[in-house]
Amino acid sequence: MTPEEERTAEGILYTDFYQLTMAQLYFRYGMHERDAQFDHFFRSYPDYGTHQAGYCINAGLQWLVEWMQTARFGEGEIAFLRSQKSASGQQLFADDFLAWLKQHGTFEGISIDAIPEGRVVHPNIPLTTVRGPMAMAQVLETALLNRLNYQTLIATKAARIHQAGRGRSVLEFGLRRAQDKAGNAGARAALIGGADFTSNVGLSSLMGLPPKGTHAHSMVQVFMALGQGELEAFRAYADVYPDDCLLLVDTIDTLNSGVPNAIRVFEELRQKGHEPVGIRLDSGDLAHLSIRAARMLNDAGFRDVRIVLSNQIDELVLLQVLSQIEEEAKAYGVDADHLIGRLIYGVGTRLITSAGDAALDGVYKLVAVCQDDEWKPAIKLSETVTKVPNPGHKRAWRLYDRRQRATADLLGLYEEDPAAMDPVILRHPTQADTSRTIKRENLTAIEPLHVDILREGKLVYDFPPLEAIREQRRADLERLDPGVQRLVNPHIYHVSLTEKLWNLKRDLIREYK
């Protein structure tokens, strides 16, 4: 694509066609500037088949807002819409609607409340609340879901991998396996969720981090094809990068060639006053090979060099690898704890594609419409009760128990204040006979989750730097019950409604039916 074509494809027309046809209908019936509220939330955690998530990590908000502040209908976009024809050959979008779009087709009237990036989030709690003129709030739906669902999905996967790896360093290597430009969004989300660095150079620059990487098998293959062999390839790499020498050792034979040749080069480096970084294992039985390689490195005096593990790593693979190391290391004279402490994980395909569950079940639902300066709650009915959204203008709070652990997220109407309730009654979102009562004295904190992001198109929030977002993630996870964090069959975290919101939802369902 040319730069102009790229701007067109990724600008205001980065939406589904039906958003525009609905916008014209609202215009035709005089509803286009009527204020409406949409909630963005996800219905269920990622389910990877053999294991499930018990929480998600919110991500993507800053990139969405930055896109909103530049997206608008210009001459090119209007010309394209004017060229669209109906089934009878008539102009599909009328000139008066297109004139309105050209003048008002921006997100300058939109207000957003949202849960900040990096926070632990749960189903049915609005991550993002959009308020503003109906037509443009509708047009926003596709771009919002595209940006927020994906980054939240990948940040969640990264957090689980980081947890499975027991806090050891995680390097994101997925750019080559990502879906086109999703490589950038996915790398950013991975950095929020738990990856320490990424191999993506451009994204690293944007995030203020040094890019990380080693070398490919092809470098060794070149030297082999020219008759110089693996050892000379390693020597060449060490010559160019004497203080950053990390060698990929499985091109020929990991234990009989790669590791011995790496040790020889490391000894030569040390004689020249340099310390090697480590080796990388990218195939085979990673647990067994890391134990054997560690023993060889230890015996050669390189007890503290790093061992990078890559090749289709995800949270379950890491659980199995570390469990095997703990079981087998002693038999080879290797300290399992010391070995695990020197591991680094290079994670690619299974992170950037969220292998096992490739899409977050995030939706964007109308929950209120303004009429005569009064907000009218709206609801969508469904044969599946779990798909019925919670109506009205709402806020969410996180409740902390006496252990200072998060015990529930509570969703209520905007004017409510759980801090003034005693006891606090938590109603199940769909089951009429299920509720929970907590005395106020048993709660150490009631924390509002939403913050103001945009007010009628004006940014009123300072997006924090990456490290602050990561610190927020770490703090939230520390306060989350270990059972909810469990990588397989996690405990169910309670998401509840206030009595007032539950009654409103019940009454609307009865009225609509």
C-alpha positions as a printed NumPy array, in Angstrom:
array([[  0.   ,   0.   ,   0.   ],
       [  1.036,   3.559,  -0.593],
       [  1.171,   5.835,   2.471],
       [ -2.101,   7.443,   1.376],
       [ -3.783,   4.059,   0.938],
       [ -2.512,   3.   ,   4.335],
       [ -3.996,   6.112,   5.972],
       [ -7.33 ,   5.392,   4.299],
       [ -7.409,   1.727,   5.3  ],
       [ -6.419,   2.422,   8.911],
       [ -8.255,   5.702,   9.474],
       [-11.93 ,   6.369,  10.142],
       [-12.943,   3.701,   7.584],
       [-11.298,   1.066,   9.776],
       [-14.779,  -0.129,  10.657],
       [-17.479,  -2.541,   9.567],
       [-19.861,  -1.414,   6.837],
       [-22.946,  -1.878,   8.987],
       [-21.724,   0.772,  11.419],
       [-22.027,   3.321,   8.623],
       [-25.423,   2.125,   7.405],
       [-26.723,   2.345,  11.004],
       [-25.214,   5.828,  11.335],
       [-27.137,   6.977,   8.277],
       [-30.363,   5.475,   9.652],
       [-29.868,   7.389,  12.913],
       [-29.268,  10.53 ,  10.851],
       [-32.396,   9.987,   8.779],
       [-34.54 ,   9.561,  11.908],
       [-32.986,  12.483,  13.751],
       [-31.262,  10.314,  16.359],
       [-27.67 ,  10.754,  15.196],
       [-26.819,  13.413,  17.792],
       [-28.839,  11.868,  20.59 ],
       [-26.474,  10.832,  23.393],
       [-26.08 ,   7.107,  23.937],
       [-23.941,   4.899,  26.121],
       [-22.192,   1.717,  25.055],
       [-20.306,  -0.662,  27.364],
       [-17.35 ,  -2.73 ,  26.231],
       [-16.828,  -5.888,  28.276],
       [-15.919,  -9.532,  27.773],
       [-18.255, -12.387,  28.613],
       [-15.782, -15.119,  29.526],
       [-12.09 , -15.675,  30.191],
       [ -9.892, -17.255,  27.511],
       [-10.322, -21.028,  27.429],
       [ -7.32 , -22.782,  25.917],
       [ -8.948, -26.213,  25.832],
       [ -6.709, -28.043,  28.278],
       [ -6.539, -25.081,  30.65 ],
       [ -8.363, -21.844,  31.365],
       [ -7.656, -18.322,  32.561],
       [ -9.134, -17.063,  35.823],
       [ -8.45 , -13.393,  35.117],
       [ -7.497, -11.053,  32.276],
       [ -5.059,  -8.131,  32.017],
       [ -6.519,  -4.992,  30.454],
       [ -4.532,  -3.498,  27.554],
       [ -4.854,  -1.448,  24.374],
       [ -6.518,   1.712,  25.673],
       [ -3.788,   4.229,  24.86 ],
       [ -3.484,   3.124,  21.248],
       [ -7.26 ,   3.307,  20.827],
       [ -7.469,   6.847,  22.187],
       [ -4.538,   8.024,  20.069],
       [ -6.271,   6.631,  16.977],
       [ -9.547,   8.34 ,  17.935],
       [ -7.849,  11.722,  18.152],
       [ -6.716,  11.615,  14.516],
       [ -9.483,   9.624,  12.798],
       [-11.96 ,  11.712,  10.779],
       [-13.95 ,  11.732,   7.544],
       [-11.991,  13.644,   4.918],
       [-12.483,  14.189,   1.2  ],
       [-11.232,  10.741,   0.245],
       [-13.413,   8.919,   2.713],
       [-16.507,  10.908,   1.713],
       [-15.817,  10.275,  -1.978],
       [-15.589,   6.54 ,  -1.386],
       [-18.867,   6.447,   0.53 ],
       [-20.546,   8.537,  -2.169],
       [-19.539,   5.918,  -4.727],
       [-21.396,   3.118,  -2.941],
       [-24.609,   1.975,  -4.62 ],
       [-27.753,   0.281,  -3.375],
       [-29.166,  -2.9  ,  -4.935],
       [-31.217,  -0.732,  -7.312],
       [-28.159,   1.264,  -8.386],
       [-28.989,   4.374,  -6.382],
       [-26.482,   6.271,  -4.257],
       [-26.447,   4.384,  -0.935],
       [-25.288,   7.228,   1.286],
       [-27.215,  10.438,   0.71 ],
       [-25.453,  13.75 ,   0.177],
       [-26.952,  15.382,   3.263],
       [-25.669,  12.538,   5.45 ],
       [-22.243,  12.726,   3.828],
       [-22.17 ,  16.495,   4.393],
       [-22.921,  15.896,   8.067],
       [-20.17 ,  13.268,   8.248],
       [-17.653,  15.614,   6.689],
       [-18.428,  18.304,   9.256],
       [-19.095,  16.198,  12.341],
       [-17.528,  12.829,  11.561],
       [-14.94 ,  12.823,  14.338],
       [-14.865,  11.507,  17.891],
       [-14.681,  14.977,  19.412],
       [-18.053,  14.5  ,  21.11 ],
       [-17.163,  11.171,  22.696],
       [-16.496,  10.698,  26.42 ],
       [-14.803,   7.58 ,  27.766],
       [-14.475,   6.109,  31.235],
       [-12.289,   3.036,  31.427],
       [-10.335,   0.687,  33.647],
       [ -6.642,   1.571,  33.174],
       [ -4.229,  -0.671,  31.298],
       [ -2.381,  -3.273,  33.32 ],
       [ -5.237,  -3.889,  35.727],
       [ -6.654,  -7.331,  36.402],
       [-10.167,  -7.462,  34.934],
       [-13.065,  -9.907,  34.968],
       [-16.121, -10.81 ,  32.831],
       [-19.157,  -8.526,  32.523],
       [-17.431,  -5.551,  34.152],
       [-17.239,  -2.731,  31.574],
       [-13.606,  -2.222,  30.655],
       [-14.61 ,   0.81 ,  28.61 ],
       [-17.726,   2.977,  28.764],
       [-18.428,   5.169,  25.731],
       [-20.851,   8.106,  25.875],
       [-21.651,  10.545,  23.113],
       [-23.644,  11.201,  19.933],
       [-25.291,   7.994,  18.75 ],
       [-23.921,   7.902,  15.203],
       [-20.245,   8.347,  16.057],
       [-20.461,   6.193,  19.176],
       [-21.763,   3.469,  16.854],
       [-19.001,   4.007,  14.284],
       [-16.413,   3.577,  17.058],
       [-17.46 ,   0.01 ,  17.886],
       [-15.35 ,  -1.977,  15.43 ],
       [-12.083,  -0.117,  15.978],
       [-12.541,  -0.246,  19.74 ],
       [-13.162,  -3.986,  19.811],
       [-10.323,  -4.625,  17.378],
       [ -7.783,  -2.784,  19.483],
       [ -8.883,  -3.587,  23.029],
       [ -9.887,  -7.242,  22.664],
       [ -6.631,  -8.326,  21.039],
       [ -4.235,  -6.527,  23.345],
       [ -6.158,  -7.72 ,  26.413],
       [ -6.003, -11.28 ,  25.077],
       [ -2.227, -11.169,  24.554],
       [ -1.488,  -9.354,  27.824],
       [ -3.413, -12.102,  29.623],
       [ -1.432, -14.849,  27.905],
       [  1.837, -13.084,  28.733],
       [  0.875, -12.796,  32.397],
       [  0.18 , -16.519,  32.568],
       [  3.487, -17.366,  30.894],
       [  5.326, -15.059,  33.283],
       [  3.581, -16.751,  36.201],
       [  4.387, -20.25 ,  34.934],
       [  8.017, -19.223,  34.499],
       [  8.208, -18.235,  38.179],
       [  9.099, -14.662,  37.416],
       [ 12.15 , -15.43 ,  35.288],
       [ 12.805, -13.139,  32.331],
       [ 10.484, -13.542,  29.325],
       [ 11.501, -12.375,  25.841],
       [  8.743, -11.897,  23.262],
       [  9.866, -13.35 ,  19.885],
       [  6.589, -13.488,  17.95 ],
       [  6.857, -10.879,  15.191],
       [  7.517, -13.376,  12.393],
       [  4.477, -15.46 ,  13.373],
       [  2.074, -12.604,  14.055],
       [ -0.81 , -11.596,  11.819],
       [  0.695,  -8.659,   9.924],
       [  0.709,  -5.465,  12.027],
       [ -0.76 ,  -7.315,  14.979],
       [  2.917,  -8.024,  15.695],
       [  3.235,  -4.486,  17.075],
       [  0.045,  -4.512,  19.131],
       [  0.817,  -8.015,  20.374],
       [  4.35 ,  -7.123,  21.422],
       [  3.087,  -4.057,  23.304],
       [  0.441,  -6.138,  25.057],
       [  3.003,  -8.808,  25.928],
       [  5.227,  -6.164,  27.52 ],
       [  2.269,  -4.989,  29.604],
       [  1.291,  -8.508,  30.591],
       [  4.597, -10.052,  31.583],
       [  7.276, -10.042,  28.88 ],
       [ 10.396,  -8.145,  29.916],
       [ 11.643,  -7.386,  26.403],
       [ 10.761,  -8.032,  22.768],
       [ 12.768,  -8.808,  19.656],
       [ 10.58 ,  -6.301,  17.748],
       [ 13.017,  -3.445,  17.149],
       [ 10.533,  -0.751,  16.124],
       [  8.168,  -1.468,  18.989],
       [ 11.107,  -1.574,  21.426],
       [ 12.081,   1.901,  20.278],
       [  8.522,   3.12 ,  20.784],
       [  8.336,   1.652,  24.288],
       [ 11.766,   2.885,  25.369],
       [ 13.309,  -0.581,  25.748],
       [ 16.388,  -2.215,  24.225],
       [ 15.432,  -4.955,  21.724],
       [ 16.642,  -8.454,  22.521],
       [ 17.694, -11.426,  20.415],
       [ 20.453, -13.877,  19.592],
       [ 21.211, -15.26 ,  16.129],
       [ 19.512, -17.711,  13.767],
       [ 20.504, -21.201,  12.698],
       [ 21.235, -19.713,   9.28 ],
       [ 24.341, -17.958,  10.602],
       [ 25.827, -21.316,  11.59 ],
       [ 24.65 , -22.877,   8.328],
       [ 26.481, -20.246,   6.288],
       [ 29.8  , -21.067,   7.95 ],
       [ 29.122, -24.785,   7.574],
       [ 28.311, -24.407,   3.87 ],
       [ 31.577, -22.507,   3.375],
       [ 33.534, -25.281,   5.078],
       [ 34.351, -23.399,   8.296],
       [ 31.97 , -25.139,  10.682],
       [ 29.979, -24.352,  13.798],
       [ 32.993, -23.417,  15.927],
       [ 34.076, -20.712,  13.504],
       [ 30.529, -19.378,  13.338],
       [ 30.511, -19.061,  17.13 ],
       [ 33.933, -17.433,  17.088],
       [ 32.749, -14.897,  14.51 ],
       [ 29.724, -13.994,  16.628],
       [ 31.905, -13.649,  19.716],
       [ 34.341, -11.494,  17.786],
       [ 31.634,  -9.032,  16.745],
       [ 29.695,  -9.138,  20.056],
       [ 32.243, -10.025,  22.768],
       [ 30.166,  -8.607,  25.629],
       [ 26.795,  -9.875,  24.348],
       [ 27.668, -13.382,  23.273],
       [ 24.665, -15.707,  23.492],
       [ 24.974, -18.696,  21.182],
       [ 22.282, -20.889,  19.608],
       [ 23.676, -24.382,  20.114],
       [ 21.256, -26.824,  18.437],
       [ 22.013, -26.435,  14.712],
       [ 23.978, -29.716,  14.543],
       [ 24.003, -31.656,  17.828],
       [ 23.288, -29.783,  21.032],
       [ 25.279, -31.861,  23.525],
       [ 28.006, -33.264,  21.307],
       [ 28.747, -30.191,  19.217],
       [ 26.862, -27.024,  20.144],
       [ 27.542, -26.827,  23.877],
       [ 31.205, -28.002,  23.651],
       [ 31.918, -25.456,  20.9  ],
       [ 30.159, -22.732,  22.884],
       [ 32.271, -23.561,  25.943],
       [ 35.438, -23.355,  23.869],
       [ 34.44 , -19.914,  22.574],
       [ 33.458, -18.801,  26.072],
       [ 36.904, -19.792,  27.362],
       [ 38.52 , -17.76 ,  24.594],
       [ 36.301, -14.804,  25.448],
       [ 37.224, -15.001,  29.104],
       [ 40.933, -15.055,  28.237],
       [ 40.343, -11.757,  26.413],
       [ 38.629, -10.225,  29.426],
       [ 34.993, -10.719,  28.403],
       [ 32.231, -12.69 ,  30.101],
       [ 29.785, -14.697,  27.941],
       [ 26.037, -14.224,  28.298],
       [ 24.844, -17.757,  27.631],
       [ 23.4  , -20.332,  25.258],
       [ 20.011, -20.849,  23.64 ],
       [ 18.169, -24.149,  23.243],
       [ 15.538, -24.126,  20.501],
       [ 14.643, -27.781,  19.914],
       [ 14.395, -31.172,  21.558],
       [ 13.609, -32.001,  25.177],
       [ 14.215, -28.565,  26.67 ],
       [ 14.211, -29.75 ,  30.285],
       [ 16.657, -32.606,  29.735],
       [ 18.905, -30.581,  27.45 ],
       [ 19.029, -27.645,  29.875],
       [ 20.075, -29.999,  32.694],
       [ 22.807, -31.647,  30.617],
       [ 23.985, -28.318,  29.217],
       [ 24.044, -26.807,  32.701],
       [ 26.239, -29.66 ,  33.949],
       [ 28.683, -29.166,  31.076],
       [ 28.79 , -25.404,  31.619],
       [ 29.205, -25.829,  35.376],
       [ 32.099, -28.245,  34.923],
       [ 33.777, -25.782,  32.576],
       [ 33.501, -22.94 ,  35.094],
       [ 30.491, -21.171,  33.57 ],
       [ 28.018, -21.81 ,  36.334],
       [ 26.18 , -18.511,  35.979],
       [ 25.828, -18.085,  32.22 ],
       [ 22.199, -17.898,  31.091],
       [ 20.273, -20.634,  29.325],
       [ 17.544, -19.367,  27.008],
       [ 14.738, -21.805,  26.228],
       [ 12.587, -21.291,  23.134],
       [ 10.477, -23.404,  20.741],
       [  6.669, -23.364,  21.133],
       [  6.727, -22.288,  24.762],
       [  3.549, -21.423,  26.621],
       [  2.411, -21.65 ,  30.243],
       [  1.782, -25.397,  30.243],
       [  5.079, -26.154,  28.523],
       [  6.886, -24.138,  31.189],
       [  5.052, -25.956,  33.97 ],
       [  6.202, -29.277,  32.507],
       [  9.768, -28.136,  31.837],
       [ 10.32 , -26.781,  35.335],
       [  8.691, -29.808,  36.953],
       [ 10.976, -32.121,  34.964],
       [ 14.043, -30.097,  35.917],
       [ 13.154, -30.391,  39.591],
       [ 12.745, -34.149,  39.236],
       [ 15.824, -34.931,  37.104],
       [ 18.485, -32.338,  37.902],
       [ 19.827, -34.029,  41.026],
       [ 20.574, -37.222,  39.114],
       [ 23.017, -35.235,  36.946],
       [ 24.598, -33.371,  39.84 ],
       [ 22.826, -30.119,  39.015],
       [ 21.146, -27.84 ,  41.556],
       [ 17.592, -27.486,  40.206],
       [ 16.917, -24.149,  41.924],
       [ 20.139, -22.657,  40.618],
       [ 19.405, -23.869,  37.093],
       [ 15.864, -22.498,  37.111],
       [ 17.25 , -19.203,  38.376],
       [ 19.468, -18.827,  35.304],
       [ 16.752, -19.627,  32.731],
       [ 15.291, -17.118,  30.278],
       [ 12.256, -17.887,  28.144],
       [ 11.97 , -16.882,  24.504],
       [  8.261, -17.029,  23.667],
       [  6.949, -16.593,  20.137],
       [  4.048, -18.176,  18.267],
       [  1.941, -19.364,  21.174],
       [  2.009, -15.948,  22.81 ],
       [  1.518, -13.623,  19.845],
       [ -1.369, -15.768,  18.522],
       [ -2.806, -16.692,  21.939],
       [ -2.652, -20.34 ,  20.934],
       [ -5.649, -22.301,  22.136],
       [ -8.028, -19.342,  22.219],
       [ -7.319, -16.828,  19.514],
       [-10.02 , -14.248,  20.28 ],
       [-11.381, -12.576,  23.4  ],
       [-15.173, -12.69 ,  23.731],
       [-15.363,  -8.906,  24.032],
       [-18.559,  -7.104,  23.025],
       [-19.873,  -3.541,  22.702],
       [-23.463,  -3.15 ,  23.834],
       [-25.904,  -0.253,  24.032],
       [-26.95 ,   0.18 ,  27.669],
       [-28.567,   3.641,  27.822],
       [-30.062,   6.381,  25.612],
       [-30.712,   9.996,  26.546],
       [-34.192,  11.487,  26.019],
       [-35.219,  14.951,  27.215],
       [-32.094,  15.164,  29.37 ],
       [-33.003,  11.894,  31.066],
       [-31.034,   8.696,  30.617],
       [-33.157,   5.696,  29.686],
       [-31.597,   2.29 ,  30.4  ],
       [-31.478,  -0.137,  27.47 ],
       [-31.15 ,  -3.893,  27.478],
       [-30.697,  -6.694,  24.944],
       [-32.546,  -9.914,  25.651],
       [-31.164, -13.311,  24.723],
       [-32.16 , -16.946,  24.977],
       [-28.825, -17.364,  26.778],
       [-29.212, -15.521,  30.08 ],
       [-25.458, -14.961,  30.428],
       [-25.583, -12.859,  27.246],
       [-28.058, -10.333,  28.677],
       [-25.958,  -7.203,  29.402],
       [-26.358,  -5.078,  32.499],
       [-28.31 ,  -1.9  ,  31.665],
       [-27.842,   1.735,  32.574],
       [-25.018,   4.088,  33.487],
       [-22.793,   2.163,  35.879],
       [-19.596,   2.097,  37.868],
       [-17.502,  -0.775,  39.175],
       [-15.675,  -1.263,  42.453],
       [-13.221,  -3.879,  43.708],
       [-13.807,  -5.168,  47.216],
       [-10.879,  -6.3  ,  49.395],
       [-11.328,  -8.662,  52.342],
       [ -9.491,  -8.762,  55.662],
       [ -6.523, -10.462,  53.979],
       [ -6.372,  -7.404,  51.678],
       [ -7.139,  -9.763,  48.794],
       [ -9.621,  -8.93 ,  46.053],
       [-12.769, -10.839,  46.984],
       [-15.245,  -9.518,  44.381],
       [-15.894,  -6.901,  41.722],
       [-19.186,  -5.09 ,  42.241],
       [-21.111,  -3.408,  39.441],
       [-23.717,  -0.812,  40.373],
       [-25.538,   2.237,  39.088],
       [-23.469,   5.385,  38.733],
       [-25.055,   7.224,  41.651],
       [-24.496,   4.358,  44.098],
       [-21.686,   4.239,  46.655],
       [-20.868,   0.845,  48.191],
       [-18.714,   2.574,  50.81 ],
       [-21.957,   3.886,  52.328],
       [-23.579,   0.439,  52.39 ],
       [-23.518,  -1.776,  55.452],
       [-23.822,  -4.591,  54.819],
       [-22.827,  -4.761,  51.157],
       [-25.182,  -7.061,  49.256],
       [-23.774,  -8.766,  46.168],
       [-26.328, -10.234,  43.758],
       [-25.462, -12.909,  41.212],
       [-25.802, -11.35 ,  37.726],
       [-28.228, -14.026,  36.446],
       [-29.349, -16.268,  39.311],
       [-32.197, -14.707,  41.282],
       [-31.748, -16.915,  44.328],
       [-27.986, -16.428,  44.691],
       [-26.528, -13.548,  46.687],
       [-23.806, -12.797,  49.178],
       [-23.715, -10.385,  52.101],
       [-20.515,  -8.844,  53.469],
       [-20.405,  -6.731,  56.606],
       [-18.59 ,  -3.466,  56.049],
       [-16.184,  -4.265,  58.889],
       [-14.957,  -7.294,  56.929],
       [-13.784,  -5.169,  54.006],
       [-10.44 ,  -3.371,  54.158],
       [-11.051,  -1.317,  50.992],
       [-13.613,  -0.561,  48.291],
       [-11.744,   0.669,  45.235],
       [-13.366,   2.421,  42.232],
       [-12.07 ,   0.823,  39.02 ],
       [-12.971,   3.373,  36.328],
       [-11.155,   6.617,  35.569],
       [-12.016,   9.464,  33.202],
       [-10.127,   9.179,  29.908],
       [-11.91 ,  11.473,  27.436],
       [-14.415,  14.238,  28.056],
       [-16.167,  15.231,  24.812],
       [-13.086,  14.296,  22.848],
       [-10.61 ,  16.023,  25.16 ],
       [ -7.972,  13.847,  26.813],
       [ -8.204,  14.281,  30.598],
       [ -5.98 ,  11.37 ,  31.599],
       [ -2.208,  11.064,  31.639],
       [ -1.293,   7.687,  30.191],
       [  1.379,   6.203,  32.449],
       [  4.717,   4.849,  31.203],
       [  5.155,   1.129,  30.629],
       [  6.841,   0.438,  33.964],
       [  3.986,   2.046,  35.885],
       [  1.503,  -0.127,  33.983],
       [  3.574,  -3.202,  34.79 ],
       [  3.715,  -2.245,  38.454],
       [ -0.067,  -1.956,  38.481],
       [ -0.317,  -5.46 ,  37.009],
       [  2.069,  -6.844,  39.616],
       [  0.145,  -5.178,  42.444],
       [ -3.207,  -6.472,  41.213],
       [ -1.916, -10.02 ,  40.848],
       [ -0.394,  -9.957,  44.327],
       [ -3.835,  -9.095,  45.717],
       [ -5.61 , -11.771,  43.666],
       [ -6.329, -15.052,  45.413],
       [ -3.826, -17.79 ,  44.385],
       [ -6.693, -20.088,  43.473],
       [ -7.955, -17.568,  40.913],
       [ -4.45 , -17.295,  39.443],
       [ -4.138, -21.052,  39.072],
       [ -3.186, -21.964,  35.511],
       [ -5.469, -25.017,  35.344],
       [ -9.033, -25.092,  36.728],
       [ -8.843, -21.734,  38.526],
       [-11.313, -20.708,  41.194],
       [-14.211, -18.564,  39.991],
       [-13.816, -14.903,  40.913],
       [-17.041, -13.25 ,  42.034],
       [-18.481, -10.535,  39.799],
       [-21.719,  -9.247,  41.315],
       [-24.416,  -6.602,  40.97 ],
       [-25.743,  -4.222,  43.574],
       [-29.317,  -4.787,  44.69 ],
       [-30.439,  -1.647,  42.839],
       [-28.847,  -2.638,  39.522],
       [-30.121,  -6.208,  39.837],
       [-33.675,  -4.932,  40.365],
       [-33.4  ,  -2.613,  37.365],
       [-32.2  ,  -5.464,  35.166],
       [-34.994,  -7.763,  36.387],
       [-37.668,  -5.126,  35.833],
       [-36.46 ,  -4.287,  32.326],
       [-36.423,  -7.956,  31.336],
       [-40.009,  -8.339,  32.575],
       [-41.099,  -5.16 ,  30.8  ],
       [-39.516,  -6.115,  27.458],
       [-40.938,  -9.622,  27.586]])
